[in-house]
């Protein structure tokens, strides 16, 4: 990215301000990136843990697979998933507060005896599945924010800061050359005047 500037003191001051802003912001952005990186890792660990837990729960109840054909799927439903928000390294992140499942009334006398246990099993599996999905989404959200932050760190570190430094150096050299030329031309004019005075 080419930095636009003019060869004058005003432009030099503007570039110095821009450089200072970026140099001051860089450590904060790096800290944000590392905080997000650790949060992504934590969310991935949680998501993997819920993956394993869900797999284990499903395997645990495989022996009941034939009975699930008799189960009324309308008995249990997800009513609500309550979330709150928390800022992690400046990024709004969801926090899973509560999962509300809705169990419809059913007849204990007209239903098979295992239905109550079936409902409890489904509540457990549904809760684990929702938690797994939640942590996968949270991980994706945090990873997206981390990538954006990494891009900003790279932009500042590799492009903008060196670009501003180079532009400042060019302006300083130009102004020094201009000053040297001005002094040289003044000397030449002064020498000519002395020579003309001596001849007259």
NORFENQUI-V512044 format. One line per field, one symbol per residue. ss: DSSP state (A for helix, B for strand, O for the rest). phi: phi as a letter, one per 40 degrees, with the letter a starting at -180 (. if undefined). psi: psi as a letter, one per 40 degrees, with the letter a starting at -180 (. if undefined). A space follows every 10 residues. Layout:
ss: ???
phi: ???
psi: ???
//
This chain:
ss: OOOOOOOOAA AAAAAAAAAA AAAAAAAAAA AAAAAAAAAA AAAAAAAAAA AAAAAAAAAA OAAAAAAAAA OOAAABBBBB BBBBBBBBOO BBBBBBBBBB BBBOOOOOOO OOOOAAAAAA AAAAAAAAAA AAAAAAAAAA AAAAAAAAAA AAAAAAAAAA AAAAAAAAAA AAAAAAAAAA AAAAAAAAAA AAAAAAAAAO
phi: .cccabcacc cccccccccc dccccdcccc ccccccdccc cccccccccc dcccdccccd bcccdccccc cccccbacca bcbbbacbfg bcbcbccabb bbbccacccc bdccdccccc cccccccccc cccdcccccc cccccccccc ccdcdcccbc cccccccccc cccccccccc cccccccccc cccccccccc
psi: hhhhiigidd dddddddddd dddddddddd dddddddddd dddddddddd dddddddddd eddedddede hheedhihdi hhiiihhhfe hhhihhdihh ihhiiihdde iidedddddd dddddddddd dddddddddd dddddddddd ddddddddcd dddddddddd dddddddddd dddddddddd ddddddddd.
//
